[in-house]
Amino acid sequence: MAVNRMFRTCPTTGLKFHQPAEALMKWNAVAAVVSLLVGGILALGVTLTRWQAVHLLAPDWFYLFLTAHGLNMLVFWIIFFEIAVLYFAGSTLLGCRLATPKMAWAGFWLMVAGALLNNYAVIFRQDSSVMFTSYAPMGAHPTFYLGLILFAVGALIGCFVFLGTLAVGKAEKTYNGSIPLVTFGALTACIIAIFTIASGAIILIPTFLWSLGLIEHIDSLMYRTVFWAFGHSSQQINVSAHVAIWYAIAAIAFGAKPMSERVSRAAFLLYIFFLQLASAHHLLVDPGLTSNWKIFNTSYAMYLAVLASMVHGLTVPGAIEVAQREKGFNKGLFEWLRKAPWGNPVFSGMFISLMGFGFLGGISGVMMGTEQLNLIIHNTLYVPGHFHATVVVGTTLAFMSLTYFLIPVLFRRQMMFPLLAKWQPYLFGLGMSGFALFMMGAGTLGMPRRHWDVSFAGNLFPHEFPGTAWLMIALMGISGLVAIVGGIIYLLITVGSVFLGKKIETPDFKYVKAREGMAPAPQPVAATLTAHHGNIGMAGFVAPGTFVLAIVFLTSFVLYYFVNWKYLSTVWPLS
Amino acid sequence: MSAILPPPDRVWWKQPIDRVEGTWIAIALVWCLIMFFMMPYWHVFGKQNLANEAFKTTPEAYTRKAQEVVDKYTVRTETAQNIPVVHPPAGSDVYLVARLWSWWPILELEAGKSYRIHLMSMDWLHGFSLQPENINIEVHPGYDHVLTVTPTAPGTYSVICNEYCGINHHTMASKIYVK
């Protein structure tokens, strides 16, 4: 069998890279960054139009930019990067060869073709400004749907290559015992991805046939119901992937091990069981669905998936705290955090991602997903505010942090502009957090999303939004620009380093044969069934600082939750 | 010995849970259950709930019903397009037609009285967004969605579309008057 089994060992980290997996990771990462570049340019147009004082684009161009921005960011940037993460978590972390690299390449090129075709429909044909959601019966050109279908098939192939790689690692015994936690998180993402893509096929294939005229009618409620099993579940892939990356970065930057494998893995398992149910929270104010159905589904079966996120929110910083305390930063509640490497973008980006995702994205997500509260939020600017906190501050920033680790390790280049890199997570993370927060503020005051002109200039029945809402929009525009500067710096650093950065030469660099790359045969390990942390922490808590942070989080959560009920109780009674 | 390596203990699932984790899981679980029970609680004791009343129908049948109400209860017309302003009796069925890119007719309601407002789209998806109350409801073609609403205070309210519906989406706005 002509399988390439050449490995190299990274001299800095000791990670084993399988040659074809390495090439695939690089190409997927490059495709991701190109999508981010396109999406970023479009973001500038969108922000400068919604910022009413500038109001840059005409309506047709605004809706076109918004459609292409959503697709390039939410679909192409994130999923290309996730495929790279899957190959990393599969092949590299298990030290095993990638299963069927040729299939993986076929998947990659399908994804590229799909992304190009979809962008062709939106940007060049200019007849498919139907937004990321493409709600039927509003129709796009057939190439729009075909592009998405090809992309999804390519991503599905990537998922199966990852699963195959797990099987290879097990069969060839490249590791002992269970797969690492990060690989387990990637596996969670992969399982959710397969469910997601299946749902996508169920809705996009009929819609594609409808756009060709082969199917007469697509019911709008059916479309929305099935679409969100695809559209929202794809965001759950991101959650699983970026939580896995948080664990990975905690391990890389601090040598942190999970506080308890059992808790962290159980939390990932809850994601698999319950996270997709959340898709239903897009339908809370739709006709034709019962409250029982809405309540059960959008509570992710009694919030068991929220529980999982709250667990990760504790165990990731908790693992860092334990590692730091064991290194000697054991004073007080927060010495471990103060002495963290805040100048290292791998860590600072990850930590801002964690905080932003929890405080802004997580809390606001639960608000929108509460059946009655959705009435005062649905389709307002609150919604993009929420998902810029989850998908951009959470996922994108986590991916950016991981990139700073991958540039030397995967691309073997020195990072350019280290000083800029130091500041990048702050500019991007804090700018984007402000952007999300101000959007939520404007949304709370009723400003609609996906709207070209909230001033209703020249309208027969104009609506005047309160002055505070206008202030929010202006602050949103300014924060958005700060985030865009952060994004430009990221692109400058990554593109610069990967293509022009100084090559890292290692004298004893060589690829080794597969057999040498295998893990040693399993050794019997004496059972050490204790919570084996030394004498650290306080009051019997190994991570008291994290616990205090968690309680602060919970307090804000509880307060904000009831503030929203209070607000709801003041609007017109409905029954 | 880290999250990127296989767990050192082969039987990691028997490792005891740290106290900090156990405590947090218990607190978080209680909070999750509270949030879950808030929704049924509000259905019983709260005043802002959707009633789940909806019917499948056709644009023709729906327009006919809307026209009947307009014929009966129009009190005046507004703008050069003569959009009817309908003042229906309390408790009656009122039909609001959403289409590219307008709401029809204009409603005039009385504070403290309840009305059965029907929402349906004639073409694509639209979003019923009542401002500044900030009540937002998805409007589908083919589904007649019934809301029983009780306006609380007199004033002029706006209805804007907040589901993207094409190039003139931002022009789709109307009024509801409450006396």
Interface residues (C-beta under 8 A of the other chain):
Chain A: P59 D60 Y63 L93 M131 Y135 P137 M138 Y175 N176 G177 S178 I179 P180 L181 V182 D219 S220 L221 R224 Y247 A248 A250 A251 I252 G255 A256 K257 P258 M259 S260 E261 R262 V263 S264 L283 V285 D286 P287 G288 L289 T290 S291 I295 S299 M302 Y303 L304 V306 L307 M310 V311 L314 T315 G318 A319 V366 T370 E371 Q372 N374 L375 I376 I377 H378 N379 T380 T444 L445 G446 P448 R449 R450 H451 W452 D453 V454 F456 N459 L460 F461 P462 H463 F465 P466 P522 V525 A527 T528 L529 T530 A531 H533 G537 G540 F541 V542 A543 P544 T546 F547 A550 L554 F557 V558 Y561 W565 L568 S569 V571 W572 P573 L574 S575
Chain B: M1 S2 A3 I4 L5 P6 P7 P8 D9 R10 V11 W12 W13 K14 Q15 P16 I17 D18 R19 V20 E21 T23 W24 I25 I27 A28 L29 W31 C32 L33 M35 F36 M38 M39 P40 W42 H43 G46 K47 Q48 N49 L50 A51 N52 A54 K56 T79 Q81 L119 D123 W124 L125 G127 S129 L130 Q131 P132 E133 N134 I135 N136 I137 E138 H140 P141 G142 Y143 D144 H145 L147 T148 V149 T150 P151 T152 S158 I160 C161 N162 E163 Y164 C165 G166 I167 N168 H169 H170 T171 A173 S174 K175
